[in-house]
Amino acid sequence: MKKFILLLITISAVIFSGCQTTSGGNPNEVLKHFFDSISKKDFTDAKKYATKDSDGMISMIEMGMQNMNNEHGNKMMEMIQNIQMSDAVINGDRATVSVKDKKSGETTDFLLKKENGNWKVAFDMSTLMEMGNKKMREHGMSGMDNINGM
């Protein structure tokens, strides 16, 4: 009976420890896992590291990459290997991680949000538009803040 209880406790511990992502408390690790999953075209895994609002955008990327060959995945993997992440700047339930491309020197800020106590990459349309507008302003363009004005 003691062996049965010990086995039951061990199995329970393994099951419950698997329920939490090991990197959910570290925005940098979450973003790294997200990038790795995208580069490997493992979109199911990528969604684990992204906000629920990001599911649609990740699905669109998945559809777009279905017809691409392995060369594209290799280029993405090379790109990921050539980035440098700054330490996350955490402000409440939001974190920003600056990601620098070592080749071009270009830096992009990625937003992460807390969902159910874990950090998740915000990869939804609104956040991506905000990132794009910021980059356009950095390069002297007006951005797309006012689409009706076109």
SEMARFI-210409 format. One record per atom (N, C-alpha, C): residue in three letters; chain; atom name; x negated, y negated, z negated. Coordinates in Angstrom, 2 decimals. Example, Ala and Ser with C-alpha at 12.3 -4.5 7.8 and 13.67 -1.06 7.14 Angstrom:
% residues 2
- ALA;A;N;-13.19;5.69;-7.80
- ALA;A;CA;-12.30;4.50;-7.80
- ALA;A;C;-13.20;3.30;-7.80
- SER;A;N;-12.85;2.25;-7.08
- SER;A;CA;-13.67;1.06;-7.14
- SER;A;C;-12.90;-0.03;-7.87
***
This chain:
% residues 150
- MET;A;N;-0.82;1.20;0.00
- MET;A;CA;0.00;0.00;0.00
- MET;A;C;-0.86;-1.26;0.00
- LYS;A;N;-1.97;-1.25;-0.77
- LYS;A;CA;-2.86;-2.40;-0.81
- LYS;A;C;-3.46;-2.67;0.56
- LYS;A;N;-3.82;-1.61;1.28
- LYS;A;CA;-4.39;-1.76;2.62
- LYS;A;C;-3.36;-2.38;3.56
- PHE;A;N;-2.11;-1.97;3.42
- PHE;A;CA;-1.05;-2.51;4.27
- PHE;A;C;-0.86;-4.00;4.01
- ILE;A;N;-0.86;-4.41;2.74
- ILE;A;CA;-0.69;-5.82;2.40
- ILE;A;C;-1.88;-6.62;2.89
- LEU;A;N;-3.09;-6.09;2.71
- LEU;A;CA;-4.29;-6.77;3.20
- LEU;A;C;-4.25;-6.93;4.72
- LEU;A;N;-3.82;-5.88;5.42
- LEU;A;CA;-3.69;-5.94;6.87
- LEU;A;C;-2.66;-6.98;7.28
- LEU;A;N;-1.53;-7.02;6.59
- LEU;A;CA;-0.48;-7.99;6.88
- LEU;A;C;-0.96;-9.42;6.67
- ILE;A;N;-1.71;-9.66;5.59
- ILE;A;CA;-2.26;-11.00;5.31
- ILE;A;C;-3.26;-11.39;6.39
- THR;A;N;-4.11;-10.47;6.79
- THR;A;CA;-5.11;-10.74;7.83
- THR;A;C;-4.45;-11.08;9.16
- ILE;A;N;-3.46;-10.29;9.54
- ILE;A;CA;-2.75;-10.54;10.80
- ILE;A;C;-2.04;-11.89;10.76
- SER;A;N;-1.41;-12.20;9.65
- SER;A;CA;-0.73;-13.49;9.50
- SER;A;C;-1.71;-14.65;9.62
- ALA;A;N;-2.87;-14.52;9.00
- ALA;A;CA;-3.88;-15.58;9.07
- ALA;A;C;-4.33;-15.80;10.51
- VAL;A;N;-4.54;-14.72;11.25
- VAL;A;CA;-4.98;-14.83;12.65
- VAL;A;C;-3.90;-15.49;13.48
- ILE;A;N;-2.66;-15.07;13.29
- ILE;A;CA;-1.55;-15.64;14.07
- ILE;A;C;-1.39;-17.12;13.78
- PHE;A;N;-1.38;-17.50;12.50
- PHE;A;CA;-1.17;-18.90;12.17
- PHE;A;C;-2.35;-19.77;12.55
- SER;A;N;-3.55;-19.25;12.51
- SER;A;CA;-4.70;-20.06;12.91
- SER;A;C;-4.69;-20.28;14.42
- GLY;A;N;-4.11;-19.39;15.17
- GLY;A;CA;-4.01;-19.56;16.62
- GLY;A;C;-2.95;-20.55;17.04
- CYS;A;N;-2.09;-20.95;16.14
- CYS;A;CA;-1.03;-21.89;16.48
- CYS;A;C;-1.54;-23.31;16.64
- GLN;A;N;-2.64;-23.66;16.03
- GLN;A;CA;-3.18;-25.00;16.11
- GLN;A;C;-4.33;-25.02;17.11
- THR;A;N;-4.42;-26.10;17.90
- THR;A;CA;-5.56;-26.24;18.78
- THR;A;C;-6.74;-26.66;17.92
- THR;A;N;-7.89;-26.07;18.18
- THR;A;CA;-9.04;-26.35;17.33
- THR;A;C;-9.55;-27.76;17.51
- SER;A;N;-9.25;-28.39;18.63
- SER;A;CA;-9.76;-29.73;18.89
- SER;A;C;-8.70;-30.80;18.70
- GLY;A;N;-7.52;-30.44;18.17
- GLY;A;CA;-6.42;-31.39;18.04
- GLY;A;C;-6.73;-32.59;17.17
- GLY;A;N;-7.77;-32.50;16.33
- GLY;A;CA;-8.12;-33.60;15.46
- GLY;A;C;-9.20;-34.49;16.00
- ASN;A;N;-9.72;-34.19;17.17
- ASN;A;CA;-10.83;-34.95;17.75
- ASN;A;C;-10.46;-35.41;19.17
- PRO;A;N;-10.18;-36.70;19.37
- PRO;A;CA;-9.79;-37.18;20.70
- PRO;A;C;-10.81;-36.87;21.79
- ASN;A;N;-12.10;-36.98;21.47
- ASN;A;CA;-13.13;-36.70;22.48
- ASN;A;C;-13.09;-35.25;22.95
- GLU;A;N;-12.92;-34.33;22.01
- GLU;A;CA;-12.86;-32.91;22.37
- GLU;A;C;-11.61;-32.61;23.19
- VAL;A;N;-10.49;-33.22;22.82
- VAL;A;CA;-9.25;-33.03;23.57
- VAL;A;C;-9.42;-33.50;25.00
- LEU;A;N;-10.00;-34.68;25.18
- LEU;A;CA;-10.21;-35.22;26.53
- LEU;A;C;-11.16;-34.35;27.33
- LYS;A;N;-12.21;-33.84;26.70
- LYS;A;CA;-13.16;-32.95;27.39
- LYS;A;C;-12.45;-31.68;27.85
- HIS;A;N;-11.66;-31.07;26.98
- HIS;A;CA;-10.92;-29.85;27.35
- HIS;A;C;-9.94;-30.13;28.48
- PHE;A;N;-9.29;-31.29;28.43
- PHE;A;CA;-8.36;-31.69;29.48
- PHE;A;C;-9.09;-31.78;30.83
- PHE;A;N;-10.22;-32.49;30.86
- PHE;A;CA;-11.00;-32.60;32.09
- PHE;A;C;-11.45;-31.23;32.59
- ASP;A;N;-11.95;-30.40;31.69
- ASP;A;CA;-12.40;-29.07;32.08
- ASP;A;C;-11.27;-28.26;32.70
- SER;A;N;-10.09;-28.32;32.11
- SER;A;CA;-8.94;-27.56;32.62
- SER;A;C;-8.54;-28.05;34.01
- ILE;A;N;-8.51;-29.37;34.20
- ILE;A;CA;-8.16;-29.92;35.51
- ILE;A;C;-9.19;-29.49;36.55
- SER;A;N;-10.47;-29.54;36.20
- SER;A;CA;-11.51;-29.19;37.17
- SER;A;C;-11.45;-27.72;37.57
- LYS;A;N;-10.94;-26.89;36.67
- LYS;A;CA;-10.80;-25.45;36.96
- LYS;A;C;-9.43;-25.12;37.57
- LYS;A;N;-8.63;-26.16;37.80
- LYS;A;CA;-7.28;-26.01;38.34
- LYS;A;C;-6.40;-25.17;37.42
- ASP;A;N;-6.67;-25.24;36.13
- ASP;A;CA;-5.86;-24.54;35.13
- ASP;A;C;-4.89;-25.56;34.53
- PHE;A;N;-3.82;-25.82;35.27
- PHE;A;CA;-2.89;-26.88;34.90
- PHE;A;C;-2.03;-26.51;33.70
- THR;A;N;-1.80;-25.24;33.51
- THR;A;CA;-1.06;-24.80;32.32
- THR;A;C;-1.87;-25.15;31.08
- ASP;A;N;-3.18;-24.92;31.13
- ASP;A;CA;-4.04;-25.25;30.00
- ASP;A;C;-4.15;-26.77;29.85
- ALA;A;N;-4.26;-27.49;30.97
- ALA;A;CA;-4.37;-28.95;30.91
- ALA;A;C;-3.17;-29.55;30.20
- LYS;A;N;-1.98;-28.99;30.43
- LYS;A;CA;-0.77;-29.51;29.79
- LYS;A;C;-0.81;-29.35;28.28
- LYS;A;N;-1.58;-28.40;27.78
- LYS;A;CA;-1.71;-28.22;26.33
- LYS;A;C;-2.43;-29.40;25.69
- TYR;A;N;-3.25;-30.09;26.47
- TYR;A;CA;-4.05;-31.20;25.96
- TYR;A;C;-3.45;-32.56;26.32
- ALA;A;N;-2.28;-32.57;26.95
- ALA;A;CA;-1.66;-33.81;27.40
- ALA;A;C;-0.32;-34.01;26.71
- THR;A;N;0.12;-35.26;26.68
- THR;A;CA;1.42;-35.57;26.10
- THR;A;C;2.53;-34.92;26.92
- LYS;A;N;3.66;-34.72;26.29
- LYS;A;CA;4.82;-34.15;26.99
- LYS;A;C;5.21;-35.01;28.19
- ASP;A;N;5.09;-36.34;28.05
- ASP;A;CA;5.41;-37.25;29.15
- ASP;A;C;4.49;-37.06;30.35
- SER;A;N;3.37;-36.38;30.17
- SER;A;CA;2.39;-36.19;31.24
- SER;A;C;2.68;-34.96;32.11
- ASP;A;N;3.60;-34.10;31.70
- ASP;A;CA;3.87;-32.86;32.43
- ASP;A;C;4.16;-33.10;33.91
- GLY;A;N;4.98;-34.10;34.21
- GLY;A;CA;5.35;-34.38;35.60
- GLY;A;C;4.15;-34.77;36.44
- MET;A;N;3.30;-35.63;35.92
- MET;A;CA;2.13;-36.08;36.68
- MET;A;C;1.15;-34.93;36.88
- ILE;A;N;0.96;-34.11;35.88
- ILE;A;CA;0.05;-32.96;36.02
- ILE;A;C;0.62;-31.99;37.05
- SER;A;N;1.93;-31.79;37.06
- SER;A;CA;2.55;-30.92;38.07
- SER;A;C;2.36;-31.47;39.47
- MET;A;N;2.42;-32.80;39.62
- MET;A;CA;2.18;-33.41;40.93
- MET;A;C;0.74;-33.17;41.38
- ILE;A;N;-0.20;-33.31;40.47
- ILE;A;CA;-1.61;-33.05;40.79
- ILE;A;C;-1.79;-31.59;41.18
- GLU;A;N;-1.13;-30.72;40.45
- GLU;A;CA;-1.21;-29.28;40.76
- GLU;A;C;-0.73;-29.00;42.18
- MET;A;N;0.41;-29.59;42.56
- MET;A;CA;0.93;-29.38;43.92
- MET;A;C;-0.04;-29.91;44.95
- GLY;A;N;-0.64;-31.06;44.67
- GLY;A;CA;-1.59;-31.65;45.61
- GLY;A;C;-2.87;-30.86;45.75
- MET;A;N;-3.28;-30.18;44.70
- MET;A;CA;-4.54;-29.44;44.73
- MET;A;C;-4.38;-28.00;45.19
- GLN;A;N;-3.16;-27.53;45.35
- GLN;A;CA;-2.95;-26.14;45.75
- GLN;A;C;-3.62;-25.81;47.07
- ASN;A;N;-3.61;-26.75;47.99
- ASN;A;CA;-4.16;-26.49;49.33
- ASN;A;C;-5.63;-26.87;49.45
- MET;A;N;-6.22;-27.35;48.38
- MET;A;CA;-7.64;-27.73;48.44
- MET;A;C;-8.52;-26.52;48.17
- ASN;A;N;-9.67;-26.51;48.81
- ASN;A;CA;-10.58;-25.38;48.64
- ASN;A;C;-11.41;-25.52;47.37
- ASN;A;N;-12.24;-24.54;47.11
- ASN;A;CA;-13.05;-24.53;45.89
- ASN;A;C;-14.07;-25.66;45.86
- GLU;A;N;-14.40;-26.22;47.04
- GLU;A;CA;-15.37;-27.30;47.09
- GLU;A;C;-14.88;-28.50;46.28
- HIS;A;N;-13.57;-28.75;46.35
- HIS;A;CA;-13.00;-29.87;45.58
- HIS;A;C;-13.15;-29.61;44.08
- GLY;A;N;-12.87;-28.39;43.65
- GLY;A;CA;-13.04;-28.04;42.24
- GLY;A;C;-14.49;-28.18;41.81
- ASN;A;N;-15.42;-27.79;42.68
- ASN;A;CA;-16.85;-27.93;42.37
- ASN;A;C;-17.23;-29.40;42.23
- LYS;A;N;-16.66;-30.26;43.11
- LYS;A;CA;-16.96;-31.69;43.02
- LYS;A;C;-16.40;-32.27;41.72
- MET;A;N;-15.21;-31.82;41.33
- MET;A;CA;-14.64;-32.32;40.08
- MET;A;C;-15.48;-31.87;38.89
- MET;A;N;-15.96;-30.63;38.94
- MET;A;CA;-16.81;-30.12;37.86
- MET;A;C;-18.10;-30.93;37.79
- GLU;A;N;-18.68;-31.24;38.94
- GLU;A;CA;-19.90;-32.06;38.98
- GLU;A;C;-19.62;-33.45;38.42
- MET;A;N;-18.47;-34.00;38.77
- MET;A;CA;-18.09;-35.31;38.28
- MET;A;C;-17.97;-35.30;36.75
- ILE;A;N;-17.36;-34.26;36.22
- ILE;A;CA;-17.19;-34.15;34.77
- ILE;A;C;-18.54;-34.02;34.08
- GLN;A;N;-19.46;-33.34;34.73
- GLN;A;CA;-20.80;-33.18;34.14
- GLN;A;C;-21.59;-34.48;34.17
- ASN;A;N;-21.15;-35.44;35.00
- ASN;A;CA;-21.85;-36.72;35.13
- ASN;A;C;-21.17;-37.84;34.37
- ILE;A;N;-20.35;-37.49;33.38
- ILE;A;CA;-19.70;-38.54;32.60
- ILE;A;C;-20.28;-38.59;31.20
- GLN;A;N;-20.11;-39.74;30.62
- GLN;A;CA;-20.55;-39.95;29.24
- GLN;A;C;-19.38;-40.57;28.49
- MET;A;N;-18.96;-39.92;27.43
- MET;A;CA;-17.84;-40.42;26.63
- MET;A;C;-18.35;-41.19;25.44
- SER;A;N;-17.70;-42.33;25.19
- SER;A;CA;-18.00;-43.07;23.96
- SER;A;C;-17.23;-42.42;22.83
- ASP;A;N;-17.55;-42.80;21.62
- ASP;A;CA;-16.76;-42.34;20.48
- ASP;A;C;-15.36;-42.94;20.58
- ALA;A;N;-14.38;-42.19;20.18
- ALA;A;CA;-13.00;-42.65;20.23
- ALA;A;C;-12.80;-43.82;19.27
- VAL;A;N;-12.03;-44.80;19.74
- VAL;A;CA;-11.60;-45.89;18.88
- VAL;A;C;-10.15;-45.58;18.51
- ILE;A;N;-9.94;-45.29;17.24
- ILE;A;CA;-8.63;-44.86;16.76
- ILE;A;C;-7.92;-46.03;16.09
- ASN;A;N;-6.68;-46.24;16.52
- ASN;A;CA;-5.84;-47.28;15.95
- ASN;A;C;-4.47;-46.66;15.66
- GLY;A;N;-4.30;-46.13;14.46
- GLY;A;CA;-3.05;-45.47;14.10
- GLY;A;C;-2.87;-44.17;14.87
- ASP;A;N;-1.78;-44.09;15.64
- ASP;A;CA;-1.51;-42.86;16.39
- ASP;A;C;-1.94;-42.97;17.85
- ARG;A;N;-2.83;-43.92;18.13
- ARG;A;CA;-3.39;-44.10;19.48
- ARG;A;C;-4.91;-44.11;19.39
- ALA;A;N;-5.54;-43.53;20.40
- ALA;A;CA;-7.01;-43.54;20.46
- ALA;A;C;-7.42;-43.86;21.89
- THR;A;N;-8.52;-44.57;22.03
- THR;A;CA;-9.06;-44.89;23.34
- THR;A;C;-10.47;-44.33;23.42
- VAL;A;N;-10.73;-43.62;24.52
- VAL;A;CA;-12.07;-43.08;24.76
- VAL;A;C;-12.55;-43.67;26.08
- SER;A;N;-13.66;-44.39;26.04
- SER;A;CA;-14.26;-44.93;27.26
- SER;A;C;-15.10;-43.85;27.91
- VAL;A;N;-14.86;-43.64;29.20
- VAL;A;CA;-15.57;-42.62;29.95
- VAL;A;C;-16.36;-43.31;31.05
- LYS;A;N;-17.68;-43.11;31.02
- LYS;A;CA;-18.57;-43.76;31.98
- LYS;A;C;-19.11;-42.74;32.98
- ASP;A;N;-19.01;-43.07;34.25
- ASP;A;CA;-19.62;-42.27;35.31
- ASP;A;C;-21.10;-42.68;35.36
- LYS;A;N;-21.99;-41.75;35.03
- LYS;A;CA;-23.41;-42.07;34.96
- LYS;A;C;-23.99;-42.49;36.31
- LYS;A;N;-23.41;-42.00;37.40
- LYS;A;CA;-23.94;-42.35;38.73
- LYS;A;C;-23.56;-43.77;39.13
- SER;A;N;-22.30;-44.12;38.98
- SER;A;CA;-21.84;-45.44;39.43
- SER;A;C;-21.89;-46.50;38.33
- GLY;A;N;-21.92;-46.06;37.08
- GLY;A;CA;-21.88;-47.00;35.98
- GLY;A;C;-20.47;-47.48;35.65
- GLU;A;N;-19.49;-47.04;36.41
- GLU;A;CA;-18.09;-47.44;36.22
- GLU;A;C;-17.53;-46.80;34.95
- THR;A;N;-16.79;-47.58;34.17
- THR;A;CA;-16.20;-47.10;32.93
- THR;A;C;-14.68;-47.20;33.01
- THR;A;N;-14.02;-46.16;32.53
- THR;A;CA;-12.56;-46.13;32.47
- THR;A;C;-12.15;-45.73;31.06
- ASP;A;N;-11.16;-46.44;30.53
- ASP;A;CA;-10.65;-46.13;29.20
- ASP;A;C;-9.47;-45.18;29.32
- PHE;A;N;-9.54;-44.07;28.59
- PHE;A;CA;-8.45;-43.09;28.55
- PHE;A;C;-7.73;-43.22;27.22
- LEU;A;N;-6.42;-43.19;27.29
- LEU;A;CA;-5.57;-43.31;26.12
- LEU;A;C;-5.15;-41.92;25.65
- LEU;A;N;-5.22;-41.70;24.36
- LEU;A;CA;-4.70;-40.49;23.74
- LEU;A;C;-3.71;-40.90;22.67
- LYS;A;N;-2.69;-40.07;22.48
- LYS;A;CA;-1.65;-40.36;21.50
- LYS;A;C;-1.49;-39.13;20.61
- LYS;A;N;-1.05;-39.38;19.39
- LYS;A;CA;-0.76;-38.26;18.48
- LYS;A;C;0.63;-37.73;18.78
- GLU;A;N;0.71;-36.41;18.96
- GLU;A;CA;1.99;-35.71;19.09
- GLU;A;C;1.94;-34.51;18.18
- ASN;A;N;2.89;-34.41;17.29
- ASN;A;CA;2.96;-33.30;16.34
- ASN;A;C;1.64;-33.12;15.59
- GLY;A;N;1.00;-34.24;15.25
- GLY;A;CA;-0.23;-34.20;14.47
- GLY;A;C;-1.50;-33.93;15.25
- ASN;A;N;-1.40;-33.73;16.57
- ASN;A;CA;-2.58;-33.46;17.40
- ASN;A;C;-2.77;-34.55;18.44
- TRP;A;N;-4.01;-34.84;18.77
- TRP;A;CA;-4.30;-35.81;19.83
- TRP;A;C;-3.99;-35.18;21.18
- LYS;A;N;-3.37;-35.98;22.05
- LYS;A;CA;-3.01;-35.55;23.40
- LYS;A;C;-3.36;-36.66;24.37
- VAL;A;N;-3.83;-36.29;25.56
- VAL;A;CA;-4.18;-37.26;26.60
- VAL;A;C;-2.89;-37.81;27.20
- ALA;A;N;-2.79;-39.14;27.28
- ALA;A;CA;-1.64;-39.79;27.92
- ALA;A;C;-1.95;-39.87;29.41
- PHE;A;N;-1.31;-39.02;30.18
- PHE;A;CA;-1.56;-38.93;31.62
- PHE;A;C;-0.25;-39.09;32.38
- ASP;A;N;0.62;-39.92;31.83
- ASP;A;CA;1.92;-40.18;32.45
- ASP;A;C;1.80;-41.34;33.43
- MET;A;N;2.83;-41.54;34.27
- MET;A;CA;2.80;-42.57;35.31
- MET;A;C;2.56;-43.96;34.73
- SER;A;N;3.23;-44.29;33.65
- SER;A;CA;3.09;-45.62;33.07
- SER;A;C;1.65;-45.89;32.61
- THR;A;N;1.06;-44.92;31.93
- THR;A;CA;-0.31;-45.09;31.44
- THR;A;C;-1.29;-45.16;32.60
- LEU;A;N;-1.10;-44.34;33.62
- LEU;A;CA;-2.00;-44.36;34.78
- LEU;A;C;-1.89;-45.68;35.55
- MET;A;N;-0.67;-46.21;35.65
- MET;A;CA;-0.49;-47.52;36.30
- MET;A;C;-1.21;-48.61;35.50
- GLU;A;N;-1.10;-48.55;34.19
- GLU;A;CA;-1.78;-49.52;33.33
- GLU;A;C;-3.30;-49.43;33.52
- MET;A;N;-3.82;-48.20;33.59
- MET;A;CA;-5.26;-48.00;33.81
- MET;A;C;-5.67;-48.57;35.17
- GLY;A;N;-4.86;-48.31;36.19
- GLY;A;CA;-5.15;-48.81;37.54
- GLY;A;C;-5.14;-50.32;37.60
- ASN;A;N;-4.15;-50.93;36.96
- ASN;A;CA;-4.07;-52.39;36.93
- ASN;A;C;-5.29;-53.00;36.25
- LYS;A;N;-5.72;-52.37;35.17
- LYS;A;CA;-6.89;-52.87;34.45
- LYS;A;C;-8.13;-52.81;35.34
- LYS;A;N;-8.31;-51.71;36.05
- LYS;A;CA;-9.47;-51.57;36.94
- LYS;A;C;-9.41;-52.59;38.07
- MET;A;N;-8.21;-52.82;38.62
- MET;A;CA;-8.08;-53.81;39.69
- MET;A;C;-8.44;-55.21;39.19
- ARG;A;N;-7.99;-55.57;38.00
- ARG;A;CA;-8.34;-56.88;37.44
- ARG;A;C;-9.84;-56.98;37.21
- GLU;A;N;-10.47;-55.90;36.76
- GLU;A;CA;-11.92;-55.90;36.55
- GLU;A;C;-12.67;-56.16;37.84
- HIS;A;N;-12.08;-55.76;38.96
- HIS;A;CA;-12.73;-55.93;40.26
- HIS;A;C;-12.20;-57.15;41.01
- GLY;A;N;-11.53;-58.05;40.28
- GLY;A;CA;-11.08;-59.30;40.87
- GLY;A;C;-9.81;-59.22;41.69
- MET;A;N;-9.08;-58.14;41.60
- MET;A;CA;-7.82;-58.02;42.31
- MET;A;C;-6.68;-58.30;41.34
- SER;A;N;-5.55;-58.66;41.87
- SER;A;CA;-4.44;-59.09;41.01
- SER;A;C;-3.72;-57.93;40.34
- GLY;A;N;-3.89;-56.74;40.80
- GLY;A;CA;-3.19;-55.59;40.24
- GLY;A;C;-1.77;-55.50;40.75
- MET;A;N;-1.01;-54.60;40.17
- MET;A;CA;0.36;-54.40;40.61
- MET;A;C;1.33;-54.71;39.49
- ASP;A;N;1.01;-55.72;38.69
- ASP;A;CA;1.87;-56.07;37.56
- ASP;A;C;3.26;-56.49;38.03
- ASN;A;N;3.31;-57.14;39.18
- ASN;A;CA;4.58;-57.62;39.68
- ASN;A;C;4.82;-57.03;41.06
- ILE;A;N;5.36;-55.84;41.11
- ILE;A;CA;5.61;-55.16;42.39
- ILE;A;C;6.66;-55.90;43.19
- ASN;A;N;7.63;-56.55;42.54
- ASN;A;CA;8.68;-57.28;43.26
- ASN;A;C;8.13;-58.45;44.03
- GLY;A;N;6.99;-58.96;43.65
- GLY;A;CA;6.40;-60.11;44.33
- GLY;A;C;5.72;-59.79;45.64
- MET;A;N;5.73;-58.53;46.05
- MET;A;CA;5.06;-58.13;47.29
- MET;A;C;5.87;-58.52;48.49
***
